[in-house]
Amino acid sequence: MTTTPKEKLMPDRPAETCPYCNGSNFVKRGVRKNKYQDVQLYLCQECEKTFTSRTIKGKQFPWPVVLDAMSYHNLGYSFESIPKILKAKRGVAPTPETIAKWYEEYKPLCRFERLRPYAMNILRVWKEHAAKFGNKVDMVETVTLAHKQLYRFRYHRPKLALALEEYKNRNFTNLMEYLDTVSTEVPHRDFPNGERMSEVRSKFDTSNMIVKGKENFATKLTKFVIQGVTENKQRHEEVQRFFIANDSVTVATEVPVSIRKEDVEHLEATLKFKVLEEEGLIHLKNRKKKVPFPDVLTGHIDIVQVRNGIVHILDYKPNAAKEKPIEQLTWYALSLSRLTGLRLFEFKCAWFDEKDYFEFYPLHVVKKLDRKRRKRVRYKDGSDVFVPNDNELKIVKKHG
């Protein structure tokens, strides 16, 4: 995270419901002023209680300042050096003691805290080595990619190095090798000219697969972050920026991926995956008819995580419960599998917001088995669900 010219401190997001009764019948009731911000107050017409849109109470400083302070510390800065950075960026300077207090309070959410000492040791060694060649190394490598529009690729190399030390993740060195080359060797010329994965309208056969809605830490962390984001278009950026610095499993954001026509031919002919609806044809947005598969499809993965022996591909979708980005996420997984040489069963895909998290195995989308009997999936709470045999997307909400 680099410092930028002083950013305007935005107000908190407007309230959506009363935190006491969950009602939506409320009115504005003046403003509470303090030294650094104005906080909008609301009066609930149902329970007659006064509240703000914030779920975090008692903070004198605007919420973006609190988030930045924690992020900078997990990026390797000391409590004593952070006030100067925040003064230049946000125009305010909490004391080191205040920042340390925030950090201690939110350690259960910012789980990178337990890895920070080990990451700092790794970073120190890398910095000493890089200095011999006049190079600079940061905790998070940040590169702006001009791919039709600007994408902010972030890569937490020390965090991935620590993840690869775990027995379950030991085979993911190819992922590190690919992320290491994004800024220098990825064929960036393909991205302005290639068709976008998000614009593919061809549907995969969803028989023999289910999507699970479940509890996940990503929803808690997202809710924690976006309460201070007033503009919806900034949600992606703020969620990605906070995840890469503060959680223990996010290793990269806005990861560029691509897949070529010959890759798809290999997936279908050699691996026997069912990728295209019709041989060699694909349906793209704003095209009336299906067209031959383009030379290359491109995309950018919101978040890549490594945990429990699986590479997780995550897409932040506001109003996630209304979304079904199966095709987009499956193309991401197919692409990253081809680019890294990792097998498709080593990937999971998911989309989420601050309320919901839905995940599925991309292998179940493209690898079709000749099943005559329905498959039963059991949950830890004793409930179960049958996987459909017909081409029907089955979403199973979380239990318990």
C-alpha positions in Angstrom: 0.0 0.0 0.0 1.6 3.2 -1.1 0.8 6.7 0.2 -1.1 9.0 -2.1 -2.1 12.7 -2.0 -4.4 13.5 0.8 -7.7 11.7 0.3 -11.1 13.2 1.2 -12.6 11.6 4.2 -16.0 10.2 3.2 -19.0 10.0 5.5 -20.3 6.6 6.6 -22.7 4.7 4.4 -26.4 5.6 4.8 -28.2 3.3 7.2 -30.3 0.5 5.6 -32.0 -1.0 8.7 -32.2 -0.3 12.5 -29.6 -2.4 14.3 -31.9 -2.9 17.3 -35.1 -4.1 15.6 -34.0 -4.6 12.0 -36.8 -2.3 10.9 -36.6 0.0 7.9 -38.9 2.7 9.1 -36.5 5.4 10.4 -35.7 9.1 9.8 -32.6 11.3 10.1 -32.2 12.9 13.5 -29.4 15.4 13.2 -25.6 15.0 13.2 -23.2 14.2 15.9 -20.0 16.3 15.5 -16.5 15.6 16.8 -13.1 16.8 16.0 -12.5 14.7 12.8 -15.9 13.8 11.4 -19.7 14.3 11.3 -21.8 11.2 12.1 -25.4 11.0 10.9 -27.9 10.0 13.5 -31.1 8.2 12.8 -34.3 7.7 14.9 -36.2 4.4 14.4 -40.0 5.0 14.3 -40.6 1.4 15.4 -38.4 0.9 18.5 -37.8 4.7 19.0 -34.0 4.2 19.5 -31.3 6.4 18.0 -28.6 4.8 16.0 -25.9 5.4 13.4 -25.1 3.4 10.3 -21.9 2.2 11.9 -21.6 -1.2 13.5 -18.4 -0.2 15.2 -19.0 2.3 18.0 -16.9 4.7 19.9 -14.3 5.6 17.3 -13.4 9.3 17.2 -11.7 9.0 13.8 -13.4 8.2 10.5 -13.5 4.5 9.7 -11.2 4.6 6.7 -8.5 5.9 9.0 -8.9 2.9 11.4 -8.8 0.5 8.4 -5.7 2.1 6.9 -3.9 2.1 10.3 -4.3 -1.6 10.7 -3.4 -2.3 7.1 -0.2 -0.3 7.3 0.9 -2.1 10.4 0.3 -5.5 8.8 2.2 -4.3 5.8 5.3 -3.9 8.0 5.1 -0.4 9.3 5.6 0.4 13.0 3.0 2.1 15.1 5.3 5.1 15.4 5.7 5.6 11.7 2.0 5.2 10.7 0.7 8.6 12.0 3.0 10.4 9.5 1.7 8.3 6.7 -2.0 8.9 7.7 -1.4 12.6 8.0 -0.1 12.8 4.4 -2.9 10.5 3.1 -5.9 11.3 5.2 -5.1 14.6 6.9 -5.3 13.2 10.4 -2.7 11.6 12.7 -3.8 9.3 15.5 -1.2 8.7 18.1 0.8 5.4 18.0 -0.9 4.4 21.2 -4.4 4.8 19.6 -3.3 2.8 16.6 -1.9 0.0 18.8 -5.2 -0.1 20.7 -7.2 -0.5 17.5 -4.9 -3.2 16.3 -5.2 -5.1 19.6 -9.0 -4.8 19.5 -9.4 -6.1 15.9 -6.8 -8.9 16.0 -9.5 -11.6 15.9 -10.7 -10.2 12.5 -7.2 -9.3 11.1 -5.8 -12.8 11.3 -2.6 -12.0 9.5 -1.4 -10.7 12.9 -0.3 -14.2 13.9 1.8 -14.5 10.7 3.2 -11.0 10.7 6.5 -11.8 12.7 7.3 -14.7 10.3 6.5 -12.6 7.2 8.7 -9.8 8.5 11.6 -12.2 8.8 11.1 -13.4 5.3 10.8 -9.8 4.0 14.0 -8.8 5.8 16.0 -11.5 4.1 14.5 -10.7 0.7 15.2 -6.9 1.2 18.9 -7.6 2.1 19.2 -9.8 -1.1 17.4 -7.2 -3.3 19.5 -4.3 -2.0 22.7 -6.0 -3.4 21.2 -5.4 -6.9 19.7 -2.0 -6.1 16.1 -3.4 -6.1 13.3 -2.7 -3.6 11.0 -5.3 -2.1 7.7 -4.6 -0.3 5.4 -6.8 1.7 2.8 -6.5 -1.1 3.8 -6.1 -4.7 1.4 -3.6 -6.4 1.2 -3.2 -10.2 -1.3 -1.2 -12.2 -2.3 -3.2 -15.3 -3.6 -1.3 -18.4 -6.0 -4.0 -19.7 -8.7 -2.0 -21.5 -9.2 -0.4 -18.1 -6.9 -0.1 -15.1 -6.6 -3.1 -12.7 -4.6 -3.0 -9.5 -2.8 -6.3 -9.2 -1.6 -7.0 -5.6 0.5 -9.9 -4.6 1.5 -10.9 -1.0 4.6 -13.0 -1.7 5.6 -13.6 2.0 2.1 -14.8 2.9 2.1 -17.3 0.0 5.6 -18.4 1.0 4.3 -19.2 4.5 1.2 -20.9 3.0 3.4 -23.2 0.9 5.2 -24.4 4.1 2.0 -26.1 5.2 1.8 -29.8 4.2 -1.5 -29.5 2.5 -0.3 -26.6 0.3 3.1 -27.9 -0.6 2.2 -28.6 -4.3 1.2 -25.1 -5.1 4.6 -23.8 -6.0 3.5 -23.4 -9.6 1.0 -20.8 -8.4 3.8 -18.8 -6.8 5.8 -19.1 -10.0 2.9 -17.7 -12.1 2.2 -14.8 -9.7 5.9 -14.0 -9.6 5.8 -13.4 -13.4 2.6 -11.3 -13.7 4.3 -8.0 -13.8 7.0 -9.0 -16.3 6.1 -12.0 -18.4 2.3 -12.3 -18.7 1.4 -11.4 -22.3 -0.4 -8.2 -21.5 -0.9 -7.5 -25.2 -3.6 -10.1 -25.1 -5.8 -8.3 -22.7 -6.8 -5.2 -24.6 -7.7 -7.4 -27.7 -9.1 -10.6 -26.2 -12.7 -11.3 -25.4 -13.7 -11.0 -21.7 -14.7 -14.1 -19.7 -17.4 -12.0 -18.0 -19.0 -11.5 -21.4 -19.4 -15.2 -22.2 -23.1 -16.1 -22.4 -22.7 -19.8 -23.2 -23.9 -21.9 -20.3 -22.2 -24.9 -18.8 -24.1 -28.1 -18.1 -24.9 -27.8 -14.4 -26.2 -31.4 -13.9 -24.4 -33.4 -11.2 -23.3 -30.3 -9.4 -24.5 -28.2 -6.5 -23.6 -24.8 -5.1 -23.3 -24.6 -1.3 -24.3 -21.5 0.6 -22.2 -21.5 3.8 -20.7 -19.5 6.6 -17.3 -18.0 5.7 -15.0 -15.5 7.3 -15.0 -13.5 4.1 -18.5 -12.2 4.8 -17.5 -11.0 8.3 -14.5 -9.2 7.0 -16.4 -7.7 4.2 -19.1 -6.3 6.5 -16.3 -5.0 8.7 -14.7 -3.1 5.8 -17.6 -1.7 3.8 -19.4 0.1 6.6 -17.1 3.1 5.8 -17.4 2.9 2.0 -20.1 5.3 0.7 -19.6 4.7 -3.0 -20.6 1.3 -4.4 -17.9 1.5 -7.1 -15.2 1.6 -4.4 -16.4 -1.6 -2.6 -14.3 -3.9 -4.8 -11.1 -1.9 -4.2 -11.5 -1.5 -0.5 -12.4 -5.1 0.1 -9.4 -6.3 -2.0 -7.0 -3.9 -0.3 -8.0 -4.9 3.2 -8.1 -8.6 2.5 -4.6 -8.7 1.0 -3.1 -6.8 4.0 -5.0 -8.3 6.9 -6.4 -11.8 6.4 -4.2 -14.8 6.6 -5.1 -16.6 3.3 -5.6 -14.0 0.5 -2.4 -14.1 -1.6 -3.3 -12.0 -4.6 -6.0 -9.7 -6.0 -7.0 -8.7 -9.6 -5.0 -11.7 -11.0 -4.9 -11.6 -14.8 -5.8 -14.9 -16.4 -6.3 -16.0 -20.0 -7.1 -19.2 -21.9 -6.5 -19.9 -25.6 -8.4 -21.9 -28.2 -5.8 -24.7 -28.1 -6.2 -24.9 -24.3 -9.9 -25.5 -24.7 -9.3 -28.1 -27.4 -6.9 -29.9 -25.0 -9.4 -29.8 -22.1 -12.1 -31.3 -24.3 -10.1 -33.8 -26.3 -7.6 -35.0 -23.7 -9.2 -34.4 -20.3 -12.8 -35.1 -21.7 -14.2 -32.0 -20.1 -17.5 -30.6 -21.4 -16.5 -27.0 -22.0 -18.4 -25.6 -25.0 -22.1 -26.1 -25.8 -21.4 -26.7 -29.4 -18.1 -27.9 -30.9 -15.8 -24.9 -31.4 -18.6 -22.3 -30.9 -19.3 -19.8 -28.1 -21.9 -17.2 -27.4 -20.6 -13.7 -26.4 -22.4 -10.7 -25.1 -23.8 -8.4 -27.8 -23.5 -11.1 -30.4 -26.8 -12.4 -31.8 -25.3 -15.7 -33.0 -22.6 -18.0 -31.6 -19.2 -17.4 -33.0 -16.0 -19.5 -33.3 -14.0 -19.6 -30.0 -11.7 -16.5 -30.1 -7.9 -16.8 -30.1 -7.9 -15.9 -26.4 -10.4 -15.2 -23.5 -9.2 -12.9 -20.7 -10.3 -12.0 -17.2 -9.2 -10.8 -13.8 -9.8 -12.8 -10.6 -10.9 -10.6 -7.7 -9.3 -12.6 -5.0 -7.1 -15.7 -4.9 -6.7 -17.5 -1.5 -4.7 -20.6 -0.5 -6.1 -22.6 2.4 -6.6 -26.2 3.4 -5.0 -27.7 0.4 -7.2 -25.8 -2.1 -6.7 -22.7 -4.3 -9.9 -20.6 -3.8 -11.0 -18.2 -6.5 -13.3 -15.6 -5.1 -15.5 -12.9 -6.7 -17.0 -10.1 -4.7 -20.6 -9.6 -5.9 -22.8 -7.0 -4.1 -26.2 -8.7 -3.7 -24.5 -12.1 -4.0 -27.8 -13.9 -3.3 -29.2 -12.7 -6.6 -26.1 -13.6 -8.6 -25.1 -16.9 -10.3 -21.7 -16.3 -11.9 -21.0 -20.0 -12.5 -19.6 -19.5 -16.0 -17.4 -16.6 -15.2 -15.8 -18.3 -12.2 -15.4 -21.6 -14.0 -13.6 -19.9 -16.8 -11.3 -18.3 -14.2 -10.5 -21.7 -12.8 -9.9 -23.4 -16.1 -7.6 -20.5 -17.1 -5.6 -20.6 -13.8 -5.4 -24.3 -14.0 -3.8 -24.2 -17.5 -1.5 -21.3 -16.6 -0.1 -22.9 -13.4 -0.3 -26.6 -14.3 -2.4 -27.3 -11.2 -5.2 -29.8 -11.6 -8.8 -28.6 -11.6 -9.8 -30.6 -8.6 -7.4 -28.4 -6.6 -9.6 -25.4 -7.1 -12.8 -24.1 -5.5 -14.8 -21.1 -6.8 -17.0 -18.8 -4.7 -18.8 -15.5 -4.8 -19.8 -13.5 -1.8 -20.8 -10.2 -0.2 -21.2 -9.1 3.5 -24.2 -11.4 4.0 -23.7 -14.5 1.8 -21.0 -16.9 0.6 -21.6 -19.5 -2.2 -19.1 -22.0 -3.4 -18.7 -24.9 -5.8 -16.1 -27.1 -7.4 -15.4 -26.1 -11.0 -14.4 -29.8 -11.8 -18.1 -30.7 -11.2 -19.1 -28.2 -13.9 -17.0 -29.5 -16.7 -16.3 -33.2 -15.8 -19.5 -35.1 -16.4 -19.8 -38.7 -15.1 -22.3 -41.2 -16.3 -24.4 -41.5 -13.2 -27.6 -43.5 -13.2 -28.2 -42.9 -9.5 -28.5 -39.5 -7.8 -25.6 -38.6 -5.5 -26.4 -37.7 -1.9 -24.4 -35.0 -0.1 -24.4 -35.1 3.6 -23.7 -32.2 6.0 -22.2 -32.2 9.5 -25.5 -31.3 11.0 -27.1 -34.5 9.7 -29.0 -32.9 6.8 -28.5 -34.0 3.2 -29.3 -33.0 -0.3 -29.4 -34.9 -3.6 -27.3 -33.7 -6.6 -29.6 -33.3 -9.6 -29.1 -35.3 -12.7 -30.8 -32.9 -15.0 -29.3 -29.6 -16.2 -30.5 -27.6 -13.2 -28.4 -25.4 -11.0 -29.0 -26.5 -7.4 -28.1 -24.0 -4.6 -28.2 -25.3 -1.1 -28.3 -22.7 1.6 -26.3 -23.0 4.8 -27.7 -25.2 7.5 -28.0 -24.6 11.2 
